Amino acid sequence: MIPDVQTIFWMDAFLYLMLHAAIWYGLARFRSRLVSLWSLSGIFSALSLCVFGSRGVLSDDMVVVLGMLLMTLGNWGRQIALRSLGDAASAQWMWTHGLLNLAFVSLTYALQFSGASVEVVMLVFYGYFTLNCFEYFLSGQRIGVEHDTIGATSVKAAGGVLTVTLGIKTIALLTGYGATDLYEVSWDQFIVFAGQFVAISMLNVGFMQIFIDQTHRARLLAEQQLAREQERAALFQQHSDDLGVLLREREEILRQLTLSNKSAGMGALVASFAHELNQPLTATMLHAELVQTKLSAAMDQNSQPDLNTLKTVADAIVKNTQRSGDIIRKLRNLFRMSKGEYARIDFERLVMDVADLVSFKLLECEIRLSTEFAENFRLTGDATQLQQVVLNLMNNAIDAILESHVRHPHLSIRGQVFEDHLELHVQDNGKGIDPERQDDVFSLFKTTKSEGMGVGLWLSKSIIESHGGKLTFKSEPGQGTVFTLRLPTIDYTLLA
């Protein structure tokens, strides 16, 4: 027994409802808006079929108004969902199809309420959806180009079935061989319903397969991206560790070069150290001999020694001994092995200690030294390394002055304090640096001195840069050279 067409409408509506509800429930774990849009659109289509199957219960006008609107919205929603799989539907596509759907609904309503025949309204309905459902075929073809899957083939086939079956119905109406009543039992009606049953099943299966396939690919892509990020992070960590090792090796090289540079210049300082130590030691010896003489004379004469004289001599011995100890301390500090430890430094005292070490050379060469320091001339840094920088700059200035044979040799040292940094200027009135050699001043192993290593200024610049500072110079031939040492005054030990 063949069911009547009205019953088939309800059966078709039930199929729409069950398939779309099953997809919504089955894919709920993905929390996808596309799944919700697809399922809600299918439910709209199911409701439209319920309306079409309710003629007699609802008025003809109500059937046309609600049925056409719900069917149009249902189709448009599913087409948007398919278009958005992978990439969002373009604004141009949305506007074009939206306006076409609006034009179709408006035309249908105009025909219905202008008294047009049911045959005309049905012809417009089937003709429009024949063209409209071809969009499913195009969507399946587009998805198949990107990823040729069973789902894309299923959607494309469903679009073809809908287009062909609805097209047959449209041609049947145009030629007069089709049923002109909504519930009339005829061959073309059953072709349409058969196509609906087959196509809607294929559409839902195709959508679900495409969605799951794209979700799986997206998850794999995310996992691969995560693996690449982890690999890059591990590589970055390895590079960071390697850089740390290189920086530690660099610091060790700087310390070793500092010590080597000091040792290389030891010969030039030997005379200064010997002279500086010889004076207090000789004075101590003379004062000690004087004490012995006074004590022996007092014992021979069986009289009391002159205590005031002995106290004066003892004070002189203490003073000379302290002077000798001070020289040894400065010498020990100069040749102490740096551990790369930063501490708060009285930079003025450090500079003056270095000046004291080269004082004999200055005196011997009749070079006048003038110093001027601003208050609170302090910073945070490695005292041993900074001492080496100051020593290099002073020795270079002395050598430049000696080479120039100026009448009034003069070495000037000035210290200035600014808001966030301090500057030390070491200026000589020597012959200056030749312009063609100025580019190589801080180059390693390049020197104009016959006994130089070409390390001093390069090492000094490296030390200052490792302290976050800058070492520059200005020189005019025949007018001398001034080296400017700029260092930050921030106490990094307080920030650690």
Salt bridges, closest charged atoms under 4 A:
GLU135 OE2 - ARG83 NE 2.82
GLU135 OE1 - HIS97 NE2 3.81
ASP181 OD1 - ARG55 NH2 3.27
ASP188 OD2 - LYS169 NZ 2.57
ASP213 OD2 - ARG217 NH1 1.91
GLU229 OE2 - ARG232 NH2 2.27
GLU251 OE2 - ARG250 NH1 3.51
GLU252 OE1 - ARG255 NH2 2.65
GLU276 OE1 - ARG323 NH2 2.38
ASP315 OD2 - LYS311 NZ 3.12
ASP326 OD1 - ARG329 NH2 2.66
ASP326 OD2 - LYS330 NZ 3.24
ASP346 OD2 - ARG378 NH2 3.84
ASP353 OD2 - ARG329 NH1 3.69
ASP356 OD2 - ARG323 NH1 3.23
ASP356 OD2 - LYS330 NZ 2.08
ASP399 OD1 - LYS361 NZ 3.66
ASP399 OD2 - LYS449 NZ 2.97
GLU403 OE1 - LYS431 NZ 3.78
ASP420 OD1 - HIS421 ND1 2.95
GLU423 OE2 - HIS421 NE2 3.42
GLU423 OE1 - HIS425 NE2 3.30
ASP440 OD1 - LYS446 NZ 3.75
GLU465 OE2 - LYS461 NZ 2.54
